[in-house]
Amino acid sequence: MLGAAFCAFGCGSESQQASNTAKYPVGLSEDIEQQLKYDARVDSFETADNDSLIVNVNDSWVNSPPGMQERSVGQWYSLWHSGHSGAVVIQHQGNKVASWTSQGGYKPESKSKEEPASEG
């Protein structure tokens, strides 16, 4: 009986759930420019002539799991589209690595063939 009581108590849900989303200072969560400046995975960003946002990311973004990459680009795209109509293009070391467009959604680029193969 006592074991069942402990199990019921231990298996209960907590009233406060931890959130895995990024915590930005007040005022940054809806401002794409401030959010990109605050994001450690972003080296720089600029707007293109066609109203697109070009985000230059660092190795930290490139080495993150694909799902996290897609999530960050989706968030940037949503914020960008609150006042713009172009795509969000992600670049690493001058090369396009991903994009998000209204027509195609998230599109990662295929991996470069220039990466050295690991031989063992």
N, C-alpha and C positions, 0 to 999 in steps of 0.2 A: 504494500500500500504506500509506504513512504517513498519507495523508488518511483512509483507512478506519479506521485505529487511533485517530485523533483523534475521528472521528465516534462510534465505539463507546464511547470513554471519555466524551465529552461528552454522549451520549444516555443514559448509564446512570442508574439511579434513585439518589436519595440515600437514605441510611439513616435520616435524620431529616426528617420532613415537617413543614412549618409548618402550624399550626392556625389557622383563622380564627375560632374560637370565643373568646368573651370570657374573659379570665383574671381571676378573682376571687381575692382573698386567701384563704388557708386558712380554712375554716369558713363562707364565704359561699356557696359553690356549691350547697349543699343547703338553705339557710335563705332562704325566699322574702322575708321581711321585710328581712333584711340585704341581700339581692341588690337589692331595689327601692330601698333607701336608697343603695346604692352606684352604681346605674345613673344616668348623667347625663341620660338621656332621660326620666326619671321625675320629675315635680314633687312628687307626693304619692300616697298610696294609703290606702284604708280598706276595712273590711269592711261589707257590707250586712246587713240583717236576715235575708235568706234564705241566708246563708253564702256569698255571692258576694264576690269581690274586685274592688274598683273601683280602677283604676290611672289616675291623671291624668298624661298625658304632655305633653311640650313640643313645640315646633316641630321639634326635631331628629328625634324619632320620626315625626312626621307627614310630614316631608319625606324620610324614608328610603324605599328601594325597597320595593314591596309584599311581596316575598319575605322581606326582613329584618323587616318588621313582623310577618308571620305567624310567622316563626321565634321572635321574642322573645315573642309572646303564647303560642305553644305551649309554650315553656320555662316561662313563668310559670304556665300552666295545669297543667303536669305537677307542678311544685313545690307549687302550691296544693292539688292533689288528693292529695298524700301525707297530708294531715290534714284536708281539707275536702271538701265535696261540691258546692258551688255553682259558678257560672260565673265567668269572668274577663271583666270589662267594661272596655274602654279608653275613656277620655274625654279630649277636648282642648277646653280653654276651656269646660267644662261640657256639651259635646255628646258624645254617644256616637259613636265613630268605628269601633269594632270590638268583637267579643266572641268568646269561645270557650266553647262549651257541650258537655256530654257527648252531647247529641242531634245537634247540627249541626256540631260542630267549629268551625273558624275562619270567621267571617263579618264581612267589612268592611262598613261602612255605605256607602251610595251617596254620592257627592260632593255637597256642599251646593250649591244653586243660587244661594246668596247671594254666591259668589265672583265678583269682578269679571272680566268677559271682557276679554281683552287685544285691544285694537283697534289696528291699525297703519296 
